[in-house]
Amino acid sequence: MRTPFIAGNWKMHKTVEEAIVLAVELRTLLEGIDGIDVAVCPPFPALESVRRTLDGSPIGVGAQNMHWEEEGAFTGEVSPRMLVGLCDYVIIGHSERRTLFGETDEMVNRKLRAALAHGLTPIVCVGENLEQNRSGRTGPVVGGQVRAAFEGVPAEQARTVVIAYEPIWAIGTGVPAHGPDAARIIREVVRGTLADLYGNEVAQAIRVQYGGSVKPNNIAEFIREPEIDGALVGGASLRAEDFAEIVRIAKEAGK
């Protein structure tokens, strides 16, 4: 049985002070929650403060990105070694990183392997854009992203990775994919590719989230699908009541 996992990506929102306020609200709203994994991913300046605020709570903390090198002349970057002790998770390969900052499949793979080497749990994002979706290329695009991300990753490490299937055309648009459609892509493409790489047992052990305009009023459509193990939440994670409601609905789904 895969434990459901709801993660909030705060993106480039919240000052340190605002992040602490949101973390305090979430800690109160989700006190005692169990049977589900929960994490929030604040901006780098707020990581330490949010971690301290949530210490001892059921809410984990993640980073939104990292470099693959441990140190060096990489101005503006943060290494995996710097994140150890600060957070549990790290988002890798988000579509905004790929689209706006030129992140390639090779870079995603290097980051994934570096995160695993430092004991961080990667949340690897994959997904197609609107043109790829409409032209029937979702399978090759998403399958190729999965295959490239896991290049050189042994099966035992692969089990610990979380994948977030985020169709790019649904992110921040208010128009999510339909639950059954997302589940089919996860089953046929994401898990199908993982099965090719590692066998069905490992493919079934890896958690796969859905991401893209997830809100309290639509999370049930996704979480009730057996193939979907949770959500990577964007805008709704910036509102404590909304994020807590998403977590509660996912937990009550009894997955």
ZIUR-V995992 format. One record per residue. PHI is phi in radians with two decimals (none if undefined). OMEGA is omega in whole degrees, -180 to 180 (* if undefined). D_FIRST is the distance of its C-alpha to the first C-alpha in whole Angstrom. Layout:
# ZIUR-V995992
PHI:OMEGA:D_FIRST  PHI:OMEGA:D_FIRST
This chain:
# ZIUR-V995992
none:179:0  -1.48:179:4  -1.28:178:6  -1.09:-174:9  -2.48:176:12  -1.94:179:16  -2.15:179:19  -1.88:177:22  -1.77:-177:25  -1.37:179:28  0.90:-178:30  -1.65:179:34  -2.31:174:34  1.43:167:35  -1.23:178:38  -1.02:-179:37  -1.12:179:38  -1.16:179:36  -1.15:178:33  -1.10:179:34  -1.03:-180:34  -1.12:179:31  -1.12:178:29  -1.09:179:31  -1.08:-180:30  -1.16:179:26  -1.05:179:26  -1.19:-176:28  -1.19:-175:26  -1.91:179:23  -1.00:177:24  1.39:-180:21  -1.12:177:18  -2.51:-179:15  1.34:-179:11  -2.71:175:12  -1.60:-178:13  -2.34:176:17  -2.61:172:20  -2.19:-178:23  -2.14:180:25  -1.40:174:29  -1.10:-177:32  -0.90:-177:33  -1.07:-176:36  -1.73:-175:33  -0.98:-176:31  -1.11:-178:32  -1.14:179:33  -1.18:178:30  -1.04:180:28  -1.13:-180:31  -1.12:-176:30  -1.67:-179:27  -1.01:-179:27  1.51:177:25  -1.70:178:23  -1.41:-176:20  -1.76:177:21  -1.47:-178:20  -2.25:178:23  -2.32:173:23  -1.68:-177:26  -1.63:-176:27  -3.06:172:29  -2.90:173:30  -1.56:-180:32  -1.56:180:31  -1.48:-180:35  -1.31:179:35  -2.90:177:38  2.47:-177:41  -1.50:-180:43  -2.23:-173:41  -0.95:177:42  1.52:-177:40  -1.70:178:37  -2.21:-175:34  -1.61:177:33  -1.08:179:30  -1.11:178:31  -1.23:-177:33  -1.50:-179:29  -1.06:-177:28  1.59:178:28  -1.59:-175:28  -2.63:-179:25  -1.81:-173:21  -2.13:172:21  -2.58:176:23  -1.35:-179:23  -2.26:173:25  1.32:177:26  -0.99:-176:26  -1.03:178:29  -1.19:175:31  -1.21:-179:32  -1.19:-173:32  -1.38:-173:34  -1.52:-173:36  -2.11:173:37  1.21:-180:36  -1.23:-176:33  -1.76:176:33  -1.03:179:30  -1.12:179:31  -1.15:178:31  -1.05:179:28  -1.08:-180:27  -1.13:178:29  -1.17:180:28  -1.05:-179:24  -1.15:178:25  -1.18:178:27  -1.07:180:25  -1.09:-179:22  -1.12:-179:26  -1.84:175:26  1.34:176:23  -1.59:177:22  -1.62:-180:19  -1.37:167:20  -1.93:-173:19  -1.62:-177:21  -1.66:175:22  -2.36:179:23  2.89:-178:25  -1.77:175:28  -1.54:-174:31  -1.11:-179:33  -1.11:178:35  -1.15:178:33  -1.14:-176:31  -1.22:-179:34  -1.61:175:35  1.32:-177:32  -1.83:-180:31  -1.00:-178:28  -1.02:180:26  -1.07:-178:28  -1.19:-177:28  -1.20:178:25  -1.05:178:24  -1.14:178:27  -1.14:179:26  -1.11:-178:22  -1.05:-179:24  -1.17:-178:27  -1.09:-174:24  -1.64:179:22  -0.99:177:26  1.37:179:26  -1.66:180:23  -1.17:-174:21  -1.01:-177:18  -1.14:175:17  -1.32:-179:18  -1.03:-179:17  -1.01:-174:13  -1.51:-178:14  -1.35:172:16  -1.85:176:15  -1.91:173:16  -1.98:174:18  -1.47:-178:20  -2.19:174:23  -1.05:-172:25  -1.02:-177:29  -1.21:-180:30  -1.78:-174:28  -1.35:176:28  1.24:-177:31  -1.70:-175:32  1.40:-180:31  -2.09:-178:30  -1.29:170:26  -1.19:174:25  -1.36:-178:24  -0.89:-180:20  -1.08:179:20  -1.18:178:22  -1.10:180:20  -1.10:180:17  -1.13:179:19  -1.14:178:20  -1.09:-179:17  -1.18:-172:16  -1.41:-173:19  -1.68:-176:21  -1.17:-179:18  -1.21:177:15  -1.07:178:18  -1.17:178:20  -1.07:178:18  -1.13:176:17  -1.08:-177:21  -1.39:-169:21  -2.22:-173:18  1.70:-173:17  -1.16:-177:14  -1.09:178:12  -1.20:180:13  -1.02:-180:13  -1.38:-180:9  -1.49:-176:8  -1.40:180:10  -1.40:179:10  -2.21:177:13  -1.61:167:15  -1.87:175:18  -2.44:179:21  2.36:178:24  1.03:176:26  -1.37:-179:23  -2.46:178:25  -1.01:-176:24  -1.46:177:25  -2.30:-178:23  -1.05:-179:20  -1.07:180:19  -1.07:-178:20  -1.56:-172:17  -1.21:179:14  -1.34:176:14  -1.35:-177:14  -1.00:-177:10  -1.40:-174:11  -1.78:-171:12  -1.81:-180:10  2.58:-176:13  -2.65:167:17  -1.79:-169:19  -1.77:179:22  -1.70:-174:26  -0.93:-178:29  -1.18:179:27  -1.33:178:26  -1.49:178:29  -2.03:-172:30  -0.97:-178:28  -1.09:-180:28  -1.14:-178:26  -1.14:179:24  -1.10:178:23  -1.15:176:23  -1.04:179:20  -1.08:-178:18  -1.12:180:19  -1.12:179:18  -1.10:178:15  -1.14:-178:14  -1.18:178:15  -1.15:174:13  1.22:-178:11  -1.41:*:8
